[in-house]
Amino acid sequence: MSAARIVAVRDLTEDIRLLEILREGGFGSSSPGAHLEVGVVVDGRADTRAYSILEATPEGAVRIAVKRLKTSRGGSAYMGSLKPGDRLRVDGPRNHFPLTPGLPEYLLIAGGIGITPIYAHAQALARAGAEFRVLYAARSRADLALLEELQATVGERLHTFASDQGQRVDFAAEFAALAPQAQAYVCGPIGMLEAAKRAWVAAARPMHELRFETFGASGHWPTCAFEARIPRLGKTIAVPATQTLLEALEAAGVEAMSDCRKGECGLCALPILAVDGVVDHRDVFFNDAEKAAGGKLCACVSRVYGASVTLDIAGR
């Protein structure tokens, strides 16, 4: 990681803050959908969080937007404490959510803070003169960050949905209206991603044409503490609400494989032997049938709403 500093901060909504970051030597070029890895401090220890890059400034800085989460494990709280002049360390940009060029049509779908990579995609497609639409959903209109900036660029191609007004994205209708070989790009909470995947499959569209990115914080159940029991090792590990299962395993000296840490790659999946409560699958790696079967969970994002889960780590 290299040295950088905060050059500007402003609130976009009640709980979303925009930060402008300048790195010594600059950032070079980045493609739409790229993210920046930022060094944070969580419970007094160094950690890393990834934030999508909204855009670059003429001065060579980049802008990111961070949502302060009530269930934050410390990353968003740390980012929310930063002010102009503060130093931090960053790495990247890296891109795991790039646009495919030259398509007949694009559908961009964002839920809440999921607008951050979608915003960059929309700006790039508008500059390229591409055929696209943007669907942006949030709890209320007050939670639609960057709305004015999007309206100025996207115009009538932007469609907004406020859940407190009973508005929902009709995925079936939206996907049915897409041109052949078009792609959809989705970033939002786990419920939105799952609904999009189900509608995409029902529309008989190729799965490789549905692109998505997660932010690993949303679930179907409240975030609470639980215990992870591993009979093979004779261990019972407390997993606090502020820590992921994977982090708790690592802190307890349990070797666990992982890569994306966002519930996308499945490398950290562990067999479930028993559960006292409900497994809150927060990944996009397993399909609905696999989640219902309850055979495995992704330790990097999934949790238990209840007392405990008993896991195996055979071969780990």
N, C-alpha and C positions, 0 to 999 in steps of 0.2 A: 504494500500500500504506500501511497505517496501523500505528502502534506497538502492540505487545502484549507480554505477559510470561508466562513459565511460572509457574504457581502450584502445581502438583503434578506429581509423576512417580512411577510405580510399574511394576514389571515384571509383565506378564501371563503370559509364558512365558519360556523361556530366551533367546529372541531377539526378542520382541515387547514393546514398551514403550508404556504409556499416558501421554499428556501432556495436562495440563489447561491451557488457554490463556485468558487474560483480555485483552480488547482495550479500550483506552481508548474510552469511549463505548458499549461493548457491541457485540454482534453482531446484534441484532435477531432476527427470526424466520428459521428455515430449515426447508425441507421434507425429509422422509426421503430419503436418497440424495445429499444435498448434500455438497460438499467445500469445503475451505479451501485457499487457495493461500498457501504459506509461503515466505518468503525464506530461502534457505540459502546457505552458502558452500561451493563445490566447487573444490578445487585453487586456493584463494586468490581465486576470482572469485565474484561474486554470481550466483545462479541462483534458480529457482523450482521448487517441487515441490507437487503436489496431494495432499491427504490427506482421506479421507472423514470426515465428522463423525459420531461415534457418538451423541452426545447433548449436550444443554445442561445446565448445573447451575443450581440455584436462585439462585446468586450471579451468573449471567450469563456464566459461562465456558463453553467448549466442550471436549469431550474428543475426542482423536484417538488412533489406535494406529498405531505405526510398527514395521515389521519390519526388523531389521538384516540386510541381505543380504551374503553373502560376496562377491558380484560387484557390490556397490554402487559407483555412479559418484560417490559422495560425499554424496548427499542423506540417506540413512538413517544414515550415519556421523555426519554433522553433527547430525541430530536426536537421535541417541543420546547425544551429548555434552552436551545441554542439561540444566540443573538448575533447581530452583525459584529464581525471582528473575532468571533470564536474560531479556534483552530480545530481541525478534525483530520482524519485520514480516510482516503478513498481509493478505490480501485475500479478499473473499467474504463470506458463502457464495455459491456458485454450484451449480446442479444440472443435470447432464446425464444423470442416472439416476433420474428421479422415478417414483413409483408412479402407476398409473392408478387413479382411485377407482371404486368401485361395481362391481367385477367379481364374478362368482359364486365364483371361487376363485383363489388365488395359490399358486405354488410358488417358494420361495426357495432358491437353491442357492449354497453358498459353498465355496471351496477355499482352505485356508490363510488368509493375510492378507486374502483376498477377503471374509472375514466382516465387514469394517468397514462397508460400505454395507448389507449384508444384515442386520446387527444393527439398524441404524436402521429398516429396512423392517419387520422382525419386531416391534419395539416398537410402531411405529405401527399395524400391522394388529391386534395384540393389543388395543391401546386402543380400536380401532374395532369390535372384535367381529367381524372378518372371518373368512372361511373360508380357512385357509392351512396350509401345511406348510413346514418348514425342513429342508433336507438340508445337513449340514456335514461336509466331508471334510478330513482333514489326515494328515500322515505318521504320527502317533501320537496317543494320547489326551492326552499331555502338551503337544501342540502346538495343542490346541483352546482358543484364547484366548476368554475371556468365556463359558465353558461354564456356569458356575454361574448367571451373570446370565440367560443365555438359558433355562436350565432353569426358573428361577423364573418367568419370564414366559410362555414358550411351552409348557412342560410336555410332554405326550405328543406334541405336534405337532413336536417336535424329534427328528431322527434323525441320529446321528453315524456316521462311517465312518473307520476308522484303516487306512491302507494297509499298515502293518507287520503287521497282523493279517489281511491278504488281503481287506479289505473295500473294495468299490467301489460307486459309485452306479450303479444299473441305469436308465439314462436311458430306454430303451425302455419299461420297465414303468412308470416314474414318469409319463411323458408320456401313456401309454395310459390311466392312471387319472384324468387331469385332466378336469374338466368342460368342455363346449364353451364357447368364448369366455374360458376361463381364460388367464392369462398366467404365464410362467416368467421369473424374474429370476436371472441367473447372474453371479457374479464370482469369478474364480479364475485359475489358470495357463492358458497357451495350450492345453495338451492337453485340459483340461476343457472349455474353450469350444468347441474344435473338435468334441469328442465330442458335446457338447450340440447343436450346430448340425446335425451329421449325423443324430442321432436325431430331432430336431425335423422335419427334412425328410422322413425316412423315415416319420414318423407322419402326414405330410400335414397338418400344422398350419400356419396362416398365419404367415409369417416375422415379421410386425409384432407378433405376440404373444409373441415370444421377445426379451426385453430382456437386454442384457449390458453389463458394464463391465470394462475391462481395467486391469491395473496395469503393463503394458509392461516387465516385467523378466524374464519367464520365456521359455525357449526349449526347443527339442528337443536342442540341442547346447550344450556348455560355452561360456562367453563368453571369447573370446580376441582378441588383436590381429590385424589383417589390413590389407591395402592396398586402397585404392580408386583405380582408374586411370580417367582421363577423357581419352581421346584427342582429343576435340574441343577441349579446352583445353590439351592437352599437360601435364597434371598427374598426379602420383602422390601420393596423400595417405595418410599413416599414420593408421590408426584404432586407437587403444589400447583395451584392454579396459575402461577406465574412461570411455569416451566413446562416444556413439552415432555412427553414420555421418553423420546429419544435422548433429550438432554439429561433427564433424570437417570436413565440407564448409564449414560457415559459418566456422569458425576459419581455413580456408585461403582465404577470400575468394570462395568459390563461392556465387553467389546461388541459393537453393533455397526454393521455396514450401512452406509448412507451416501447419498449424492445430492439430489436436488433440494431436500429439506422443505419441499412445498407440496408433497403428496402427489407428485406427477410421475416419478420414475419407478416406484415400487421396490427399490433396492432394500429399504429398511423394513419391509413387510415381515411380521412375525406371526407364527401360528397361535391362535387363541385356544386355550384348553378349557377355560371356564370364565364366566363373568358374573359378578354380583352387581347388577345394574344394567345399563344400556351402553353399547359401544356407539360412540358418536363418530361415524366415519366422515372425516373432513378431507378426504383425498379425492382425486379424479382418476386414480389409477385403476381401481376396481370398478366393475360395472354394478348395476343395481342388484342383479341376481347374486353376485359374489358377496356383496355387502349383506344382503339378506341372509345368506348362508352362514355368515359369521365365522368363517374359517380363519381369516387373517385380518390384521389391521396394519396400517402404515404408521409406524411409531413416530415419525417426524411431525405429524399433524393431528392424527386421530386421538381421541380421548375416551374416557369412560364417565358417564353421568351416573354416579352411584358409588359403591364402596370400593370395588377392586376388580382387577382382571388378572387371570392366571395365564402366563405365556410360556412358550417353549423357545429355546434358542439353539436347537439342534443344528450342528454344522457351522455355528458362528464362532 
